[in-house]
Amino acid sequence: MSADESRRDKSFELFYLKENPRLLRIAYGLTGDVELAKEVAQEVMLTLLVTWGRYDRPEDLLYRLAKQRTQRASRKAPRNSVALDEHIRSAEEALERSNANAMTAASESHQELMRLVSSLPGRQRDVVVLTVITDLPDADASRVLGISVSSVKTHRQRGLESLRKALLTSTGPSGD
């Protein structure tokens, strides 16, 4: 193995260790399914490995590649859910632990929230996954999605409002 290949392999290994937990959260946010998220993350990392060294900012490709892979997969319809605050609290606790085991251990309400997120309209879902679930700053989400920062804020607000309405509809007025 040449010195260049060794450096390339080491740089990808470091990238993988740093970015794979975020990629798993992205994929889970897009699919609402732990196993599918793991498959999507694996496919994305394999794609990046093959093309490693061709891009200046491969971390910006994570979301686009994950979205492409999930669009090919079938999506499940959202099910009944409970209050948004409870879902968000559960999701935040699980997502603070940045590994696949945390997602596997996520509560049923957390899984339901992720299914609802995956059912949001495209751009709202994109922004909620990047800025709320993976905690990407608005400016970075703007760059990844190719939209303005104000559009990121608007789509996030609309997406969160859609989630609130979906949760209120499924739990009824006494579900607060």
C-alpha positions as CSV (number, residue, x, y, z in Angstrom):
1,M,0.0,0.0,0.0
2,S,1.4,3.4,-1.0
3,A,1.7,6.3,1.4
4,D,-1.1,8.2,-0.4
5,E,-3.4,5.2,-0.1
6,S,-2.6,4.9,3.6
7,R,-3.3,8.6,4.2
8,R,-6.6,8.3,2.1
9,D,-7.7,5.3,4.2
10,K,-6.8,7.0,7.5
11,S,-8.7,10.2,6.5
12,F,-11.8,8.2,5.5
13,E,-11.6,6.3,8.8
14,L,-11.5,9.5,10.8
15,F,-14.4,10.9,8.7
16,Y,-16.4,7.8,9.3
17,L,-15.9,7.9,13.0
18,K,-16.8,11.5,13.2
19,E,-19.8,11.6,10.8
20,N,-21.4,8.2,11.0
21,P,-23.4,9.0,14.2
22,R,-24.8,12.1,12.5
23,L,-25.5,10.2,9.3
24,L,-27.5,7.6,11.3
25,R,-29.5,10.4,12.9
26,I,-30.1,11.9,9.5
27,A,-31.2,8.6,8.0
28,Y,-33.4,7.9,11.0
29,G,-35.0,11.3,10.7
30,L,-35.7,10.7,7.0
31,T,-37.1,7.1,7.4
32,G,-38.4,6.8,10.9
33,D,-37.1,3.2,10.8
34,V,-34.0,2.2,12.7
35,E,-33.0,-0.8,10.5
36,L,-33.6,1.2,7.3
37,A,-31.6,4.0,8.7
38,K,-28.7,1.7,9.3
39,E,-28.9,0.3,5.8
40,V,-29.0,3.9,4.3
41,A,-26.1,5.0,6.4
42,Q,-24.0,2.0,5.3
43,E,-24.8,2.6,1.6
44,V,-23.9,6.3,1.9
45,M,-20.6,5.5,3.6
46,L,-19.8,3.0,0.9
47,T,-20.6,5.5,-1.8
48,L,-18.3,8.1,-0.1
49,L,-15.5,5.5,0.3
50,V,-15.6,4.8,-3.4
51,T,-15.5,8.5,-4.2
52,W,-13.2,9.5,-1.3
53,G,-10.9,12.4,-2.1
54,R,-13.0,13.9,-4.9
55,Y,-14.9,16.3,-2.8
56,D,-13.7,19.2,-0.6
57,R,-16.6,18.9,1.9
58,P,-17.9,15.3,1.9
59,E,-19.9,16.0,5.0
60,D,-22.1,18.2,2.9
61,L,-23.0,15.2,0.8
62,L,-24.2,13.1,3.7
63,Y,-27.7,14.5,3.7
64,R,-28.1,14.5,-0.1
65,L,-27.0,10.9,-0.5
66,A,-29.1,9.8,2.5
67,K,-32.1,11.5,1.0
68,Q,-31.5,9.9,-2.4
69,R,-31.3,6.4,-0.8
70,T,-34.4,6.9,1.4
71,Q,-36.5,8.1,-1.6
72,R,-35.9,4.8,-3.2
73,A,-37.2,3.0,-0.1
74,S,-40.9,2.6,0.6
75,R,-42.3,4.8,3.3
76,K,-44.8,3.7,6.0
77,A,-47.8,5.8,6.9
78,P,-47.7,7.7,10.2
79,R,-49.5,6.2,13.1
80,N,-51.3,7.7,16.2
81,S,-49.1,9.7,18.6
82,V,-49.0,11.6,21.8
83,A,-48.2,15.2,22.7
84,L,-45.4,16.9,20.8
85,D,-43.4,18.1,23.9
86,E,-43.2,14.5,25.1
87,H,-42.0,13.3,21.7
88,I,-39.5,16.0,21.4
89,R,-38.2,15.4,24.9
90,S,-37.9,11.7,24.2
91,A,-36.2,12.4,20.8
92,E,-33.7,14.8,22.3
93,E,-32.7,12.4,25.0
94,A,-32.1,9.6,22.6
95,L,-30.4,11.7,20.0
96,E,-27.9,13.2,22.5
97,R,-26.3,9.7,22.5
98,S,-24.8,9.7,19.0
99,N,-24.8,6.0,18.2
100,A,-27.0,3.4,16.7
101,N,-27.6,1.7,20.0
102,A,-29.3,4.9,21.3
103,M,-31.7,4.8,18.3
104,T,-32.4,1.1,18.9
105,A,-33.3,1.8,22.5
106,A,-35.5,4.8,21.6
107,S,-39.0,4.9,23.1
108,E,-42.2,4.1,21.1
109,S,-43.1,7.8,21.3
110,H,-39.8,8.7,19.9
111,Q,-40.2,6.3,17.0
112,E,-43.7,7.7,16.4
113,L,-42.3,11.2,16.2
114,M,-39.7,10.1,13.7
115,R,-42.4,8.5,11.6
116,L,-44.3,11.8,11.6
117,V,-41.1,13.7,10.7
118,S,-40.6,11.4,7.8
119,S,-44.1,12.1,6.6
120,L,-43.6,15.9,6.5
121,P,-43.5,17.6,3.1
122,G,-40.1,17.4,1.5
123,R,-38.4,20.7,2.3
124,Q,-40.0,20.9,5.8
125,R,-38.7,17.4,6.5
126,D,-35.2,18.2,5.2
127,V,-34.9,21.3,7.4
128,V,-36.4,19.6,10.5
129,V,-34.0,16.7,10.2
130,L,-31.0,18.8,9.7
131,T,-31.6,21.6,12.1
132,V,-33.7,20.0,14.9
133,I,-32.7,16.3,14.8
134,T,-29.0,16.6,13.9
135,D,-28.6,20.1,15.4
136,L,-26.9,21.5,12.3
137,P,-26.6,25.3,12.4
138,D,-29.0,27.2,10.1
139,A,-26.1,28.5,7.9
140,D,-24.8,24.9,7.4
141,A,-28.3,23.6,6.6
142,S,-28.7,26.5,4.2
143,R,-25.5,25.5,2.4
144,V,-26.3,21.8,2.3
145,L,-29.8,22.4,0.9
146,G,-28.9,25.2,-1.4
147,I,-31.5,27.6,0.1
148,S,-31.3,30.9,2.1
149,V,-31.0,31.0,5.9
150,S,-34.4,32.7,6.1
151,S,-35.9,29.8,4.0
152,V,-34.4,27.3,6.5
153,K,-36.1,29.2,9.4
154,T,-39.5,29.3,7.5
155,H,-39.4,25.6,6.6
156,R,-38.5,24.7,10.2
157,Q,-41.3,26.7,11.6
158,R,-43.8,25.2,9.2
159,G,-42.5,21.7,9.7
160,L,-42.8,22.0,13.5
161,E,-46.3,23.5,13.2
162,S,-47.3,20.6,10.9
163,L,-46.0,18.1,13.6
164,R,-48.0,19.9,16.3
165,K,-51.1,19.7,14.2
166,A,-50.6,16.0,13.4
167,L,-50.0,15.2,17.1
168,L,-53.1,17.2,18.2
169,T,-55.2,15.5,15.6
170,S,-54.1,12.0,16.6
171,T,-54.4,12.7,20.4
172,G,-57.4,14.9,20.3
173,P,-57.9,18.1,22.4
174,S,-57.5,16.3,25.7
175,G,-54.1,14.9,24.7
176,D,-52.1,17.9,26.1
